[in-house]
Amino acid sequence: MVMEYEVVIGLEVHVELLTKTKLFCACPNRFTAEANSHTCEVCLGFPGALPLLNREAVQKALTASLALNCEIALHSYFDRKNYFYPDIPKGYQISQYFIPLGSNGFLEIEDDSGAPKKIRIGRVHLEEDAGKLVHGGAGDSAVDYNRAGVPLIEIVSEPDLRSPGESRRYLEQLKSILQYAEVSDCKMEEGSLRCDANVSLRPKGSTVFGNKVELKNMNSFKAVEKALEYEIERQAQILRRGETVIPQTRRWDEDKQVTIAMRDKYQATDYRCFPDPELAPIELTAGEVEAARRALPEFPAQRKSRYMAEYGLPAYDAGVLTATRGMAEYFEACLKLYDDPKSLSNWIMGDFSAHLNAAGLEPQEAPLTPAYMAALLQMIDKQLISGKIAKEVMAKVFATGKSPREIVEGEGLLQITDQSELEKLVDEVIAANPDSVQSYRSGKTKALGFLVGQVMQATKGKANPQLVNKLLIEKLK
Amino acid sequence: MELGYITAAAAAEAVRKREITARELVESFLGRCTALNGRINSFIHIFEQEAMDQAEVVDERIKGGEALPLAGVPVALKDDLCYSAGPTSWGAAALKDFHPPYTAAAVEKLIAAGAVIVGKANLDPFSLGFSTAASLAGPTVNPRNPDLPAGDGAAAAVAAGQCLLALSSDSGGALRIGADRCGIFGLRPTTGLVSRHGLCTAAPSFARVGIAAREAADIELALQAIAGYDPRDAATAAVKEGIPAAQKRSATKELKIGFPEAVFDLLPEVDRASLEKSRAKLEASGAAVMAVELPLFQEALHAYCVIAAAEASSNLGRFDGIRFGIPEAEANMEDWYHKTRGRIFDLEAKRRSIFGTHLLSGENFDAYYRQAQKVWKLVRRSFAAALEHCDLLVLPVAVSPGNGCEAGGDFLASYQEKLFCAPVSLSGLPALCVPAGDGAATAAGLQLVGKPFGEAALIALADRAAL
């Protein structure tokens, strides 16, 4: 009999906070290509320079902790994690080792069967990022400290995840919540979200954990899932052979799609953590925590249910519209000006999203503002333009930034609803297509479509199709 | 005008009244800086040109009608205070040729008040010591007695009349012990009163920017210039809304002075005698001297040594040859760090790094570091409790030279030198070291320890009691 194993996964996620400045100095927290240009005596660790805590970072970390349902430490402080590496300028990293800002939280995801499942979050703490090593071709290396001192939060889950799929959904959910709360942009490809995974296997039913392996260097959610799948299979094979998994740190190799051993765990460094004597403790009042809690946005799960209940949208639509805070806010802004949720949803999920993706824009940056969107859809409803023309107009708004009305009027796209004008065209089409007229009269109703098409073509799509239809049927009687 | 023995207050007034120009004043002191330095070795860098340029600026400001409290006053800086006009070596090979792009907050404020920086004073590497014995430039000679150590280059420069004021640093007592050795006044201010921005330190919990002067009144003049809120040092938030109202200046005869008998019992007999005389003078000045207890006084030194070493091991971690110090470039980073740090660190820096690393490792953290933190808290409380019954405390500064363990001996024994100063560092309270005795270089001085932000009371008493 083949032994069945249970997979145990815990994730450690680092997220860069969206603050104006770094954690302990006034250097901008922004990406720049010019190495070491966003640096100063504090983030370079010059002697005599003192760190100054950025309260905006504390506020973001507090918001993140609350969004992840954590308990908040009203009194916490920073510790130094001492070690040597060229990318840390001071010989230590400032972190929260002894008391994290947030603890005992959770995140709700769906398990592999689609049932809701709570994943416990052990801690959320604030810390500074390190710089980046740039390796040259000739074996030489340089250091760029632009990233040194950028505020991070580390979010550590309990070992509650049971599959690579659950892990991916946990990350997606986490990303969505942190984006909603405007804590981070969470772009894993750009490094503003980084994830390490701890994974072990144990016989089904066992309550003790197996030897765990830490996985590093995954650069996308897909890579996390793939690395976990690979590693689970690797460990299962070892266990099936009756051997023991070595507790170690392994690196995911994206090209070869395998994990490679980096170092064994028993070589773990003693970081000699102690409270940073240059920084005052972080003190929060219950009032500040409550204010931050009240300021939390409506999160995707709540918003999705509300869209379904309040606007009668299908689950799929509600899910797409609430996937990012920007899209949901765009939808709601449009809805204030135009109250047909389903029609709006169709247009947003369809052409609007396609244009955004093509231009690489966020909904808030779209030339088609909520006011323009509402105006466009109202023109369809009033039969001033057809749906087909509306698509063209939307494309032109994205291309030119002009208002839909300006485009419709400027290019003469208004639908022709003048009956006498259309009757004339219908008569011409009937006269020019005797064969089709014959077919229709002999019962082939399909021929009507062709004749409508001919009228539409003659008006460059501006004719009101319903009216053309009606007129043709009357004239062909 | 005999400029060598003028007070800072009188010199500034003469410049303000245009009896003398700042240039003349500074030129005269620069002459003494250079002339005496070969013998005393108090300076490791003299700003000959920069100081004259600065004096000219002061003269212009005076002409412009500015009432500068420190007009033209020549000042020495211990070389752990950053000053962008020149190099700041912190006495260490790791910072050779380091020109800081910023100036320490206290130095900026002095310059704004009209002071002129004449030079950077000698110190032990990374300020780890109170003798200058380990200085790369060789030790500073005590101007009062060439056979005795000076303790602090900045204090020696003041005592030798090379300048009228000095800013120095005090962690476990370097400034106080130096001022005591050289027979001048030395102030360690209350925590949070003076910005530490730009002060290089291996012991951030304890390092403070202090003042050395030959007159107590000059200490006050300088303190008024450098005290106050600075957004770059979060600890000065304590004085953001202004410096807490200085305690009412009681007349000396209303003062109650706490005298911890048990602490004085730790002194050798020879020092007790001279300190008894000083105490008698205090009583004669009309103050009531009363007995107080300072429990855990001896344990305080151990707590100080543990915490200071732990912090040094971390604060000196940045000197790894990547940004500071010429590296021993090795392919293996482990070798790089060993070789580079092995070369750019002196013996004491290595000792503290290793000692501190040991104290923070594994189970030692709870056994030593946590315990030391607890002792620290208790010591702070014991000083506060003693000051509930009196206005200020009087304590020895150090065992007199020749009666203690001088640097160069057993290193643990040499830490004993801080026995009377380190506990005060833990307390966070202001301490003014007062030259005692009849000017004999062998006499031991006293330090007056006040309530938080009670500097003015200490200075007033020191000025009047004429110990």
Chai-1 contact restraints between the chains, C-beta under 6 A:
chainA,res_idxA,chainB,res_idxB,connection_type,confidence,min_distance_angstrom,max_distance_angstrom,comment,restraint_id
A,E41,B,Y102,contact,1.0,0.0,6.0,A-B,restraint_1
A,G45,B,R318,contact,1.0,0.0,6.0,A-B,restraint_2
A,P47,B,C200,contact,1.0,0.0,6.0,A-B,restraint_3
A,G48,B,C82,contact,1.0,0.0,6.0,A-B,restraint_4
A,G48,B,G198,contact,1.0,0.0,6.0,A-B,restraint_5
A,G48,B,L199,contact,1.0,0.0,6.0,A-B,restraint_6
A,G48,B,C200,contact,1.0,0.0,6.0,A-B,restraint_7
A,L50,B,H197,contact,1.0,0.0,6.0,A-B,restraint_8
A,L50,B,D233,contact,1.0,0.0,6.0,A-B,restraint_9
A,L52,B,A234,contact,1.0,0.0,6.0,A-B,restraint_10
A,R80,B,S314,contact,1.0,0.0,6.0,A-B,restraint_11
A,N82,B,S314,contact,1.0,0.0,6.0,A-B,restraint_12
A,F84,B,D320,contact,1.0,0.0,6.0,A-B,restraint_13
A,F84,B,Y337,contact,1.0,0.0,6.0,A-B,restraint_14
A,P86,B,I322,contact,1.0,0.0,6.0,A-B,restraint_15
A,K90,B,R318,contact,1.0,0.0,6.0,A-B,restraint_16
A,G91,B,G317,contact,1.0,0.0,6.0,A-B,restraint_17
A,G91,B,R318,contact,1.0,0.0,6.0,A-B,restraint_18
A,Y92,B,S314,contact,1.0,0.0,6.0,A-B,restraint_19
A,Y92,B,G317,contact,1.0,0.0,6.0,A-B,restraint_20
A,D270,B,S361,contact,1.0,0.0,6.0,A-B,restraint_21
A,R272,B,L360,contact,1.0,0.0,6.0,A-B,restraint_22
A,R272,B,S361,contact,1.0,0.0,6.0,A-B,restraint_23
A,F274,B,L360,contact,1.0,0.0,6.0,A-B,restraint_24
A,P277,B,P204,contact,1.0,0.0,6.0,A-B,restraint_25
A,P277,B,S205,contact,1.0,0.0,6.0,A-B,restraint_26
A,P277,B,E311,contact,1.0,0.0,6.0,A-B,restraint_27
A,E278,B,P204,contact,1.0,0.0,6.0,A-B,restraint_28
A,A280,B,A234,contact,1.0,0.0,6.0,A-B,restraint_29
